[in-house]
Amino acid sequence: MKDSQDAATEGRTNWRRFAVAVGVPTVVAGGLVVALAQGALAASFSISGQDFHLTATSLDGTGFTQYSGAQATADGTKVPLAMSGIQSATIHDLCQSVVGNIPGTSIPLTLRIEAGKTAEKKAVSANDLLIGMSDLSGDATFGDINIGQDASTLDQAGDKVPAGTAGGFGQGAKTVHIDNLKQTAKSTSASTFVLQGMHLQLLVGQNKDCFNG
């Protein structure tokens, strides 16, 4: 499933941005845990503007919030996003991909990460997640949900996950479960992100987007 932004950006990935995307997961591979600074997560770090895709067979979370927001690229361009916070999440069969071309060619290049295989009884776990996304689909169940809550009062995801602006539309829930998750996003922050059984691949000459295999 691809939206208009995907179609516009595929094949035109900025190589410098892609190189940064390659470098960060390589650091993750060394320890399998990403730990950010203690305290509240920054909601306004500069984003690359490049979409990435994520799929999972299931996600279970406690403490869920969602509101409309925006993040800025390094040149100050504001990108509107749906911001979703989860205090604690467990994810099975995670796949994350960034697809582009080798500069000056039409040769595809894919950075793909897989982790949390259900068959191996492993899972990805994360705490204090904040995701900036443009598209999300799946079969979702929410427990104790508030719809239409003022975004500035959202506290279900805990005090480390930023809330929205006063007067903004928000929703929050005690629990969230999503099957067959598909997500297009531009940013993810977490206080910890543990990838059990992680496999990172840089695939030259192959378009191996998680959305289509």
Backbone hydrogen bonds, N-H to C=O, Kabsch-Sander energy under -0.5 kcal/mol:
donor,donor_aa,acceptor,acceptor_aa,energy
7,A,3,D,-1.8
8,A,4,S,-1.8
9,T,5,Q,-1.8
10,E,6,D,-2.6
12,R,9,T,-2.4
18,F,14,N,-2.4
19,A,15,W,-2.6
20,V,16,R,-1.7
21,A,17,R,-2.0
22,V,18,F,-2.1
23,G,19,A,-2.1
24,V,20,V,-2.1
26,T,22,V,-1.2
27,V,23,G,-1.5
27,V,24,V,-0.5
28,V,24,V,-1.7
29,A,25,P,-2.1
30,G,26,T,-0.9
30,G,27,V,-0.7
31,G,27,V,-0.9
31,G,28,V,-0.7
32,L,28,V,-3.7
34,V,193,F,-1.2
35,A,33,V,-0.6
36,L,191,S,-1.0
41,L,160,K,-2.4
47,I,72,A,-2.2
52,F,185,A,-2.4
53,H,97,S,-2.4
54,L,183,Q,-2.2
55,T,95,C,-2.5
56,A,181,L,-1.7
57,T,92,H,-1.5
58,S,92,H,-1.0
59,L,178,I,-2.1
60,D,90,T,-2.6
61,G,176,V,-3.0
62,T,88,S,-2.4
63,G,174,K,-2.9
64,F,173,A,-2.9
65,T,85,G,-2.5
66,Q,171,Q,-2.0
67,Y,83,M,-2.1
68,S,169,F,-0.8
69,G,81,L,-2.9
71,Q,79,V,-2.0
73,T,77,T,-2.2
74,A,47,I,-0.6
76,G,73,T,-2.1
79,V,71,Q,-3.5
81,L,69,G,-2.4
82,A,133,M,-3.0
83,M,67,Y,-3.0
83,M,81,L,-0.6
84,S,82,A,-0.5
84,S,131,I,-2.5
85,G,65,T,-2.4
86,I,129,L,-1.7
87,Q,62,T,-0.8
87,Q,63,G,-2.4
88,S,62,T,-1.6
89,A,126,A,-2.8
90,T,60,D,-2.6
91,I,124,V,-3.0
92,H,58,S,-2.4
93,D,116,G,-3.9
94,L,115,A,-1.9
95,C,55,T,-2.2
96,Q,113,I,-2.7
97,S,53,H,-2.3
98,V,111,L,-2.2
100,G,109,L,-2.8
102,I,107,I,-2.6
105,T,102,I,-2.0
109,L,100,G,-3.1
110,T,203,L,-2.0
111,L,98,V,-2.6
112,R,110,T,-0.6
112,R,201,Q,-2.7
113,I,96,Q,-2.8
114,E,199,H,-2.2
115,A,94,L,-1.9
116,G,196,Q,-3.0
120,E,117,K,-0.6
121,K,118,T,-1.9
122,K,117,K,-2.2
124,V,91,I,-2.9
125,S,194,V,-2.0
126,A,89,A,-2.2
127,N,192,T,-2.1
128,D,87,Q,-2.7
129,L,86,I,-2.6
130,L,189,S,-2.3
131,I,84,S,-2.9
132,G,187,S,-2.1
133,M,82,A,-2.6
133,M,131,I,-0.7
134,S,184,T,-2.6
135,D,184,T,-1.5
137,S,182,K,-2.4
139,D,179,D,-2.5
140,A,138,G,-0.8
141,T,177,H,-2.7
143,G,175,T,-2.1
146,N,172,G,-3.4
148,G,170,G,-1.7
149,Q,170,G,-1.4
151,A,168,G,-3.0
152,S,165,T,-0.6
153,T,150,D,-2.1
154,L,151,A,-1.1
158,G,155,D,-1.6
161,V,158,G,-1.0
164,G,151,A,-2.2
168,G,165,T,-2.0
170,G,149,Q,-1.3
171,Q,66,Q,-2.1
172,G,146,N,-2.0
173,A,64,F,-2.5
174,K,143,G,-2.2
175,T,143,G,-1.3
176,V,61,G,-2.3
177,H,141,T,-2.3
178,I,59,L,-2.5
179,D,139,D,-2.3
180,N,57,T,-2.2
181,L,56,A,-1.6
182,K,137,S,-2.2
183,Q,54,L,-2.5
184,T,135,D,-2.5
185,A,52,F,-2.6
185,A,183,Q,-0.5
186,K,132,G,-2.9
187,S,132,G,-1.3
189,S,130,L,-2.3
191,S,127,N,-2.0
192,T,127,N,-1.1
193,F,34,V,-0.8
194,V,125,S,-3.0
195,L,32,L,-1.8
195,L,193,F,-0.6
196,Q,123,A,-0.6
196,Q,194,V,-0.8
198,M,195,L,-0.9
199,H,114,E,-2.6
201,Q,112,R,-2.8
203,L,110,T,-3.0
203,L,201,Q,-0.6
204,V,202,L,-0.7
205,G,108,P,-3.1
206,Q,108,P,-0.5
206,Q,203,L,-0.8
208,K,206,Q,-0.9
212,N,209,D,-1.3
